[in-house]
Amino acid sequence: MIRTLKILWRLMRGERLLYAGAIAAMVLSAITMFLPPLIARTAIDYVIVGKRLNAPGFIRDFVQWAGGRDLLVHNLWIASLAIVAISAISGVFAYLKGRWASIASETIARRLRNRLYDHLQHLPCSYHDKVDTGDLVQRCSSDVDTIRTFLASRVVEIGRGGIMLAVALPIMLAMNAWMAFLATMLLGPIIFFSIIFFVRIKNVFKQMRQAEGSMTATLQENLTGIRVVRAFARQDFECEKFAVKNALYRDRWRRLMHIMSWFWSLSSLLCMMQVGIVLLAGGYYVSRAKMTVGTFSAFFMFVNMYLWPLRRVGRIMADLGRSVVSISRVNDILDAKREDHEDGPAIIPHMTTPIRGQIVFENVSFSYDGHREVLRDVSFHVEPGQTLAILGPSGSGKTTLIYLLLRLYDYQKGSIRLDGKELRLLDRKFIRSQIGVVLQDPFLYSKSIRDNIKLGRSTAADKEMIKAASTAHVHAAIEDFDSGYDTIVGERGVTLSGGQRQRVALARAILKDPPILILDDALSNVDTRTENLILNTLKRDSPSDKRQRTTLVIAHRLSTLMAANKIIVLDAGRIVQSGTHEILLNQPGLYRRLWNVQSSLDEQLGRYAEQSDRTSDNEEYPDEY
């Protein structure tokens, strides 16, 4: 709890002055609220009943100077006007309290959302591998809103009931000590009951939040893969899966409402019992002439003024329980170590000159979970301007090599050097600024094609963008769209074909103009002819400053890899073969087996195409045959 309060205090940094003003306004509002009952008591006892004015000397002197009882008897509206004026002043203070607290809380919530979003952008991939996206969305939206609500109203309200009791108690003791005791005798049980309620509801609310996060994650996952669900006719299964998560959330929420219902009903009973005690005791004292009607009225109003705010302590405790859970969930994200904080102090500063593109892997081993090695003793080198082709079956570690080169993950053993400098000592942002990557399943934003291509270099001119699109052989397809480069693609680029998405992503990487270009099976959705055209254009075109571009190509079509300067073949995380196409073709091994299989398949497809052509010719010109 102390840790949560420290986090709250840190969150309020920059807005504490506003909160101090809100608290001061709340105190003034609470104090001024006690004046109307005292005015009402004076009007009843002194003006109407005619008893001696029981007030401090300076008040009695002021009343006598203003005209005394005779003036008030003939002008009772003065007391009413005073009550209205003081209530209006109290309302002004209450307004300032709400306004200042709301401004401060909204500012804190905005700053917290920005901080969370920024932090998530810099968390390592290993963190995102372990968490549900839906749960992260829940923490950055619903949990932050819970904190905002608590800061807007509950932080300032925490001391309101206590302040009102602290002001009312001396006044009541001065009027009638025994009655003051009776008017506060049930406060202890009410506060104790509120604390017990807080302890219980905190755990229940945590469970409810977890169930809500799980439900949101299921929904997000389903919407992301909605086409897969449709393709496999899994709608009923997905609906049942969501129904289970939804039912769990409902049960947790129902339990929360059950506990809150018990609290509100029992606390209302205790509060009404306290009011009943005041009514009974006050009626008894008035009937025995031990208390004036005005004093009894003031007591009754005082009890209602401090009792119900104290009862709200339970509600504040409930919201505090929610906020404690939400703060903990948000802080779990903020406590996660950022990618740039994982590096040691010996990081080579951010370099300003582009790299040449020399890549050296030396005895590199890597494991995602710390146990099973995905790469084992991998060694190879690529000179600037060369093309390295990487081949291997699924799960052999091809994409992992790319992840290590981008420092999305750090290797555990061995050495990776970029232009002779150890990779783990280079700034991650600098490394990624020097590498352009096109993945097999590229991600496009739901924006225009222009915005997606210029993502790599937003300052690029349209002429450069068109040149990059032409190099990727997608310019003609874009021009065929009604809006051309201003065409809005759907979420994740679903309105484009698979080949168009890959070529738009390739144009984005080309426009970035990087010294190193990585194609991770990036042309799998285009035909062989277009693929060869793209690769030949990439090889012919150099970066803007005429330096040579180093290219890493991952592909399953061996015809794509033939022109590479070097080919490495991975199997089970090891390099089993290395060399040029001619060398590997003359060696027994995985590469030659794959070449024979693909060549045989290409021959069969060619014969089938020839037969289809002859059949078409026969049908078109039957008289010639």
N, C-alpha and C positions, 0 to 999 in steps of 0.2 A: 504493500500500500504506500509506504514511504517512497519507494522507487517511482510509483505512478505519479505521486504528487510532485516529485522532482521533474518528471517528464512534462507534466502540465505547466510547471513554472517555467521550464525552458520554452515550451510552445508559446507562452504568453510574452516572450521577449519582444520588446518593441511596442507592445500594446498595454503594458502594465499601468501606464499613467491613465489611459482611458478606463481601465478596470478600477483604478483607485477612485477616479471621478464617479464611476457608476456606483461604487460601494458608498462613497460619501453621500451621493444623491439618495441612495436607498436608506441610509441612516437618517438623513433629514426627513425623508418621507415618513419613515416609521415614527420618528419623534413627533412630528406635527400631527400625526393621526391621533395622538393621545389628548390633544387639546380639545377637540369637539366634545368628548365625554365629560371633561371637566367643566366646559362651558354649560353643557346641558345640566350637570349637577348643580351648578351655581344658579341657573335660571329656575330650576325646580325648587331648591331649598330656600334660596335667598329672596328670589323675586316672587314666586307663586305662593310658597308656604309661609314665607316671612320669617324664617329662622335667621340666626346670626350668621354673617358671612364667614365661612371657615376657609380662610385663604391666607397666604403670606401677607405681611404688613404692607409691602409696597403695592400689592394688588388692591388691598382694602383702601389705601390712600388714593389710588388712581380712580377707583369706583366712586369714592366720595367727591373727588375733584370734578369728575365728569357729570355729577348730578345725583348720585346715590340711588337708593332703591326706588324712589318715586319716579325718577326718569325711566328706569328699566321697566317698571310696572306699566307705564303708559306707552312705552316703546319696546315691546317684547321682540319686535322684528330685528332689533339690534343684535340680539343673541343669535337669531336665525341667520342673519347676514354674516356674522362672525364665523359661524360654523361653516357656511358655504364658502367664505373667502379662504379659511384655513384649509378646507378640503381641496379647494382649487390649487392652493400652493402645494399641498401634498401631492396632488395629481401631476403638477409640473415636475416635481422632483422624481416621481415615478416614471414619467415620460423620459426624462433625461437619463435615468438609470437604464431603462430599456434600450434607448437609442445608442448610448455609448457602449453598452455591453454587446449589442448586436453588431455595431460597426467593428468592434474589436474582434468578435468571434468570426465574422465573415472574413476579415483580413487574415486571421490565423488559419482558417480553413483553406482559403485560396493559397496561402503560402505553403501549407502542409501538402496540398495536392500537387503543387509544382515541385516541391521537394521530393515527394514520393515518385513522381513521374521521372524526374531527373535521376533519382537513385536507381530506379528500375532500368534505365537506359545504360547504366554503368555497372550493373551486376554481371558476374561471369555467367557463361552459358551453363556451367555446372549447377548454378542456382536455379535457372529456369527449367533445367531438365527435371528437377525434383518437385516443382510446384505446379498446381493447376492454374491455368490462365483465368478461369472463372473466379477462383478464390482470390486471386490478385485484384481482379476488377471489383470484387465485393469489398475488399479492404480499402481500395483507393476511392470508393464512392460511398457505400453505405456506412462503413465504419467511420470515415472522416465526417460524414453528416451527423452521426451520433455524437461525436466529439464536439462538433460545431453547436449542436443543440444544447449540450451540457454547458459549454462555455457561454452561450448566449443568455441563458436564464438561470441555470442551477448554481453556477459558481457564485454569482452575486446573491442568490437566494439562500445560500447555505447558512449565513449568519442572521438572516432576517428575523426568524422566529426567536433566536436567542437575544437579539437586540431588543425586540419588542417586549420580551419577558423581563429583560434587565431594566428597561425603562418603567414597565408597569409595576413590577414588584415593589420598589420603594414607595411608589404612590399608594398602592393598595395597603402596604404595611402602615403607612401614615394615617390612612383612613380607618382601617380596622384590621389589626394584626391577626385575630382569630379567623376572620373571614378570608384574609389573604392566604392563610394556611389551607383552608378548605378549598379555595379556588385553584390551588396548585397541587393538590394531593395525588392526582392521577397522572401528573406529568411524567413521573419516573417510569411507571409501566408503559406509557405511550412511547417514550424514547427507547426504552429497552426492547420493546416489541419491534420498533423500527430497525434497530441494529441487527436483531436476529433475522429479520426479513432481508436486510441487505446481504448478509452472509449467504443465505439460501439462494437468493435471486441471482447473485453473481455467477455461480456455477451453472444454473439453469440457462442463463442468458448466453454463456459461453458455448454451451451445447447447441443452443438454438442458432447462434451465429455460424457454427461449424456446419450444421445441417443446411443452412441457407447458402453457405459458400459451396457446398457439395452440389446442391440443386442448381446453382448458377453455373458451375463448371460443366455439369451434364448438359445444360441448355446450350452453352457456348460451343461445346464439342459437337453437339448434334447439328447446330446451324452451320458450323464450319464444314462439316462433312455431309451436308444434306444431299448432295448428288450421289454420294456412295450409298446412303440410306435408300434413296429412290431406286438406284440401279440394282440393289440386292433385295428390294421389296421388304425392307426391315422396319417399316413404319410402326407396325404393331409392337415389335420388340422394343423399339426406342420409346414408344409411348408407355409401355409397361415399366421400363427402366426409370423413366422420368417420374412415373406415378409412385414408385417406391421412394425415390428421393423426396418427392412432394409430400407424401404421407408422413415421412420421418420429420420433415420440417413442420408440418401441421401438428404432429404429436408434441414436439418440443415447444411450439408456440402455445398449444393448449395447456401444457403444464405450467408455462410461464403465466398465462392468464389465470389459471387456477390459483396459483400462489398469490398473485396480485389481488384477486377477488377476495380471498381470505383476509389479506392485509387490510384492504379498504373497508371491508365490512366490520372487522373487529376493531380497527382504529376508529371508525365512525361511532361504534358502540361506546368505546371508552371516552371519546370526546363528548358525546351526548350525555353520558353518565356524569362527566365533569360539569357540564352546563346544568344538568338536573340538580346536582349537589348545590351549586350556587343559587339556583332558584329556590330550592327548599330552605337552605340556610338563610338566604336573604329575606325570604318571606317571613320566616320565623322571627328574625331580628327586627324587621319593620313592624310586625304585629306586636312585639314586646317593647317597641319604642327604643330599641337599642341601636337603631340605624335609621337614618333618614331615607326618604324615598329617592332623593337625588343621589345619595351615596350608593344605594342599592342599584340604581340605573347605571351609574358609572362602573360599578363592579361588573355588572352583567355585560356591558359593552367591552370592558377591558378583557374579560375572559374570552369573548368571541374574537377579539382582535389578535390576541397572542396564541390562542389555542389552535385555531385552524392553520395558521402558518407553521406551528410546531408539528401539527399532524402532517403537513406537507413534507416534513423531514423524511417521512417514509418514501414519498414520491421522489424526493431528491436522492435518497439512498438507492432507490431502484435505478434512477438514471445514472447515479454514480457507479453502480454495479455494471450497467451497460457500458459506460464510458471506460471503466477500468479494463474490461475485456477488449473494447475497441482500441484503446491506447496500446494494450499489449500486442494485439494483432498488427497494428500499424508499426509499432516499434520493432516487431520481428523483422519487418522488411528493412527498416532503417538501420538495424543492427547488423544486417548482412554486410559482409565486407565487400566493398566496391572493387571492381577489377583493377583500377589504378592504385588501390591501396594494398593489393596483394604483393606488389613489387617491392623489392628492397631499396635501400637508399643509394645503391650504386647504379641506378638507371642512367644510361647515356642520354643526355639532354636531347630534346626535340631538334632534329637536324633540318636544315633549310634547303640543302641541295638534294635533288632526286638521286635515287640509288641507280647503279648500273644494271643490276639484275642477276648477280651471281648468287646461286643457291647451293649450299652444301649441307647434306644430311650425313651425320657420322655416328653410327651405332645407336640410333635413336630407338628407344622403347617407350611405349605409352599404354596406360590402362585407364579406362573411364572410372572403374569402381575400385581401383587399387589392388585388384586380385588378378583377373584374367587379362593378359596383355593382348591388345589389339594390334600393336606393332612390336616387332622384335628385331633388334639389331639391324635397322634399316640404314643403308649407306648408299648415297649417290651424290653426284654433283652436276650442276647445270651452269654453263658459262653464259655470260650476257648475250642476248640475241638468239640463243638456241631454243629449240622446241623439244620439250620432254613429253613423251607419251606414257601414260600409266594405264596398264591393263591388268585385269584380274577378275575373278568371279565375285559375286555379291558377298559382302562381309569380309573381303580380303584386306580392307584398311585403306582403300584408295581415297575416300572422302576424308578420312581421319588425317591423312597427310596434309590435305588442304587446310583443315581446321588448325593443325599445329603451326603451319606456315603463317596463318592469319593471327595466331596467338589467341584464338578463341578458347583453346586449352593449352596448357604448358606441359611439355614433355617431362617425364620423370628421369630418364636416363639418356645419355648421349649428348650430342651437340648439334644444333642447327645454326648455321652462319649465313648471314645476308651481307654480301660484299665484305666478307671477312669479319664481321662483327657478330658476336653471340646474340641470337635472336631474343633470348629472355632478358637481355640488358637494353633492348631498344624499346622506345616508347610505343605502346600498342597503337595509338592513334596515328602516329607517323607510319608505322608498318602498313596499316590498312589504307592509308592515303596513297601508298605506292603500289597497291595491288588492286586490279579489277577482277571481279569474280562473277561468273554466270553459272548458276546452279541448274540442275536438271528440271526442277520444279520452281521456277523463278517467282518471286512475289512482286506483284504490281499493285500500286495503290489505286483506290477508286477516284482517280483524277483523270485529267486529259493525258493523251499519249505524250504530248509535249512535256508536261510536268514529270511524267515517269522517266522519260529519256534524260531530261536535264537534272534529274536527281543526283547524278554523279558529278555534275558541274553546273550549278544553277546560273553562273555568269556567262555561259557559252552563248554565242550568237546563233541565230536560226540557221545560218549557212553551215556552221560546224555541226549542228544537230542533224541537218539533212545529209551531210557527208557521212556521219556515223551511221545513220539509218540506211544509207545506200551501201555502205560497207557490210552491214548486216543483212543486206538484201531484203529489207522490209519497207523501204521507201515507197515502192510502187503499190504495195498492199495498203499502206496508210493513205496514199493519195486517192485510192478508190473509195475510201469512206466519205460519207457526205460532208463531215466536218473536218476531214483531213487530220492534221496533228492536234486539233482541238477536240477530237472525239473523246468522249468520256468512257473509260473502260469500267466495267463493273467491279465489285469487290473481288480482290485478288486477280483481277483481269479476266473474269469469267466470260466476258463478251467477246474475247479474242480466242482464236484457235490455239491449240497447244504450241504449234510451230510459230505462230505470230507472237505469242507471249515470250517464247525463248529468244526470238530475234529482236524484239523490243528490249528485252533485258540485255542482250548482247550489244545493241546500240548504246544503251546506257553505260555499259562498261567501257566501250570504245571511246565514247565522248569524254569519259574521265581521263583518257590519255595516260594510262599507267605504264610504268616501266615493266611491270609483270602482269600478265593476263592469264587467268585461270579459267578453263572451260571444263566444268565438272559435268560431263555427259550433257552438255548444254545444247547440243544439236540433235538430240535423239528423236525429236518430233518433226524434223524436216527430212525431205528425201535426200538420197545420196548425192544427186547432181547438185542440189542447192548447197548441201553441206560442203562439197568440194569447192564450189565457187566461193563460199564464205571464207574457207580456210586459205585458199589461194590469195584472196584479196587481203586478208589479215597479214599473210606472210609478205605480200608486196608492199603494203602501206606501213610506214614507220611512224613512230610518235612524232609529235609536232616539232620537237627539237632535233630530229634526225638521229637520235640515239636508237640503238637496236632494242627491240622489245623481246623479253624472255616470255615464252609461252609454255604453260603446262596444260596438257589436254588429257582428260579422262574420257574414254569412249569404249564402246563394245564392238563397233565396226572396225575391223582391222584395216580396211581400205582408208579409213580416216587417219590411221597412225603411220602409214607407210612412209610419208615424207618427213617424219620427225627425225631430228638429229640423234636422238637416243630413245629407246623404249625400255621400260622396266616392267616386269611381270610380277605381280604380287599374288601370293597364295597363303592364306592363313596368317597374314601379318608379316610374312617374310618376302624378300626379293628372291625369287627362284630363277629368274633369267634377266639378262640385261644386254643391250646391244642395239644395232640397227636392224631394220626389217630384213635385210639380206642375211645378216649373221644369224638372227633368230630363226629364220626360215630353214636354215641349213643345220640347225641343232635339234635333236629330239627333245621334246618337252611340251609344255602347255601351249606355247605360242603356235607351234607348228600344228598341233592338234586342232586348235581353234581355227587356224587358217584353212586347214583341209575341210573342216565342217562347213565354214562359211563359203568357201569356194564351191563345194559340192552343192550347197543350197542355192548359190547364185546361178550355177549351171542349170539346175532343175527349173529355177524360175525363168531363166532365159529360154529354155526349150518350150516351157509352157506358154511363154509370151509369143514365140514363133508359131506354135500350133494355133493359138488364138487368132493371130494375124491371118494365117492361111484359111482358117475357117471363115473368118469375116470376109475375105476376098472371094471364097467360093459362093457365099450367100449373096454377095453383091453382084458378081458376074457369073451366073450359073451357065450361060451359054458357052463360055470359054473353057469349061472343064467337062 
